[in-house]
Amino acid sequence: MGSPVAFACLLVALSTLGGNHSVSGGCSGRCCRGRDLSCLTTGWRMDRTHGTCYCDEGCARTRDCCFDYFTECPAQDCAVSGWSYWSGCAAACQASVRVRVRHVEQRPSNSGEPCPSLEQRSGCMEYRDRGGARCGLNSGPAFITSMEFGKGRPKHDNYGNPLDPGFCVEFTLETRTPHCTVENRPHTHWMRYIAEGFKVCVACEPPAMHNNSGSCQGDGLESEKEALLHWQAVGNHQCSGTWKKIRRTQRCTCPPQHSFVFI
């Protein structure tokens, strides 16, 4: 097979020499979306035969495009905007989800790359109710999410003063439900790394850290060392399990996939 340029030269030569068929047809002004059997003409095809050829997006798959399809109907990939800001949590004072979106700025055409996902979800928890009052969090399971979530937390208060950097608690994972590895959504991928027997590090930082106690819900600091404590992954209510506290440290030193934050 020669190059497309050589093929185009051959067509011009055939026309000049008065061959059986002139370089006719073509896709100029005929580009159609999808598979459109009415989007056709008679002319040279990409397979170097002369006859009915098409100028629709589907012709690239069925290999019956006119010879100039890719120059007259160039592919345009989908283009999307940047992500919006994260929404607030769907519910106050309990583990829920937040959402961010982006919109299509240019739809794909002529077999261009399709549009990516336009919505992302992430586990979250708000610490004040809709009226602005502090949530009355009872003792219960530790709500955790990925360390990536913690990177977006504010480091200073509204007056520019640095917030308490918090601390880290190391745990040994004892059990986890099988649902942690079943879901395949972007905001649940981090849960795949929760596995029995591994040491994990969980950061306690504002706003999860209670101002009056300097602790996070479920951090286990007041529990016996061998006590079996419960945790819950935010973003998938069926992903939960138990762990045992090892120690409290100033900062988390576990690998990224085994580092989480209290919510």
KAZI-V227351 format. One record per residue. PHI is phi in whole degrees, -180 to 180 (NA if undefined). D_FIRST is the distance of its C-alpha to the first C-alpha in Angstrom with 2 decimals. Layout:
# KAZI-V227351
PHI_D_FIRST ; PHI_D_FIRST
This chain:
# KAZI-V227351
NA_0.00 ; -84_3.81 ; -77_6.75 ; -58_9.05 ; -65_11.44 ; -63_9.65 ; -65_9.13 ; -62_12.77 ; -63_13.89 ; -62_12.65 ; -64_14.73 ; -63_17.62 ; -64_17.61 ; -61_17.80 ; -65_20.64 ; -66_22.40 ; -84_22.36 ; 74_23.73 ; -63_21.02 ; -66_21.83 ; -134_20.77 ; -85_21.26 ; -79_19.46 ; -115_21.87 ; 70_22.37 ; 95_20.70 ; -100_22.20 ; -58_24.69 ; 76_27.91 ; -119_26.68 ; -63_25.73 ; -125_27.51 ; -85_28.52 ; 65_27.93 ; -103_26.74 ; -125_28.10 ; -71_27.45 ; -91_29.26 ; -91_26.82 ; -140_24.66 ; -154_24.02 ; -114_22.43 ; 178_19.39 ; -77_15.63 ; -101_14.00 ; -65_11.12 ; -87_9.72 ; 69_10.02 ; -111_13.36 ; -109_16.71 ; 164_19.57 ; -69_21.18 ; -136_19.40 ; -122_21.08 ; -129_21.99 ; -101_23.80 ; -61_23.30 ; -71_22.63 ; -67_19.47 ; -66_17.46 ; -82_18.77 ; -88_18.53 ; 60_15.00 ; -127_16.47 ; -72_16.60 ; -69_16.76 ; -58_14.11 ; -106_16.59 ; -57_17.94 ; -74_17.26 ; -95_18.80 ; -82_21.65 ; -127_22.41 ; -63_21.96 ; -67_22.99 ; -123_26.62 ; -74_27.95 ; -66_31.47 ; -123_34.12 ; -123_37.52 ; -77_40.84 ; -73_42.62 ; -71_44.90 ; -73_48.35 ; -67_51.48 ; -66_52.44 ; -74_54.80 ; -72_58.16 ; -66_58.63 ; -65_58.73 ; -139_62.22 ; -93_64.98 ; 64_66.78 ; -159_64.37 ; -65_60.93 ; -150_58.34 ; -131_55.02 ; -122_53.94 ; -136_50.87 ; -136_48.69 ; -135_46.07 ; -142_43.42 ; -125_42.03 ; -79_38.74 ; -100_38.33 ; -149_34.92 ; -76_33.41 ; -69_29.68 ; -146_27.55 ; 53_24.00 ; 67_23.24 ; -70_24.94 ; -61_26.79 ; -70_29.83 ; -75_33.36 ; -78_35.09 ; -59_38.58 ; -104_41.15 ; -142_44.22 ; -126_45.51 ; -123_48.72 ; -147_50.92 ; -68_54.20 ; -160_57.26 ; -153_61.01 ; -101_63.42 ; -106_66.86 ; -132_68.75 ; -77_69.32 ; -64_68.64 ; -90_72.07 ; 93_71.37 ; -80_73.66 ; -63_72.67 ; -67_71.45 ; -88_73.95 ; -81_71.72 ; -84_73.39 ; -65_72.92 ; -176_70.02 ; -67_66.58 ; -79_64.61 ; -94_61.78 ; -128_58.81 ; -148_55.35 ; -69_52.71 ; -63_53.61 ; -58_51.01 ; -62_53.40 ; -65_56.16 ; -65_54.27 ; -90_54.73 ; -75_58.48 ; -66_60.80 ; -104_62.43 ; -133_65.24 ; -81_67.69 ; -65_68.21 ; -103_70.44 ; 87_68.01 ; -81_69.83 ; -65_67.77 ; -82_67.74 ; -57_68.76 ; -69_65.74 ; 80_66.71 ; -154_66.26 ; -129_64.17 ; -122_65.09 ; -98_63.53 ; -131_63.38 ; -104_62.40 ; -72_60.46 ; -99_62.26 ; -141_60.58 ; -156_57.93 ; -77_56.89 ; -66_53.56 ; -68_52.60 ; -66_51.77 ; -111_48.39 ; -84_47.60 ; -72_46.83 ; -124_43.42 ; -116_44.19 ; -52_43.66 ; -83_47.41 ; -116_48.12 ; -59_45.59 ; -61_48.30 ; -69_50.41 ; -63_48.15 ; -88_49.66 ; -83_53.18 ; -138_54.00 ; -59_57.30 ; 91_58.79 ; -85_57.10 ; -87_59.08 ; -126_58.21 ; -116_59.49 ; -128_60.50 ; -86_61.49 ; -108_64.51 ; -135_64.23 ; -63_65.56 ; -88_65.44 ; -68_65.33 ; -74_68.25 ; -74_71.56 ; -61_73.66 ; -78_76.94 ; -108_75.97 ; 66_73.15 ; -135_71.23 ; -115_68.35 ; -59_68.64 ; 79_68.16 ; -73_67.95 ; 75_70.48 ; -65_72.58 ; -97_75.78 ; -96_74.79 ; -65_75.68 ; -60_73.08 ; -92_72.45 ; -66_72.48 ; -87_69.54 ; -106_68.17 ; -111_65.76 ; -132_62.64 ; -139_60.41 ; -80_56.86 ; -83_56.59 ; 112_53.74 ; -151_53.99 ; -65_57.56 ; -91_56.77 ; -97_55.81 ; -154_59.11 ; 175_61.00 ; -131_63.66 ; -153_64.08 ; -122_66.86 ; -71_67.75 ; -99_67.52 ; -169_68.73 ; -101_68.61 ; -132_66.99 ; -71_66.67 ; -145_62.85 ; -83_60.05 ; -122_58.40 ; -75_56.22 ; -58_52.40 ; -52_50.82 ; -70_49.78 ; -115_53.43 ; -117_55.01 ; -135_56.20 ; -131_58.72 ; -72_61.66 ; -108_61.48
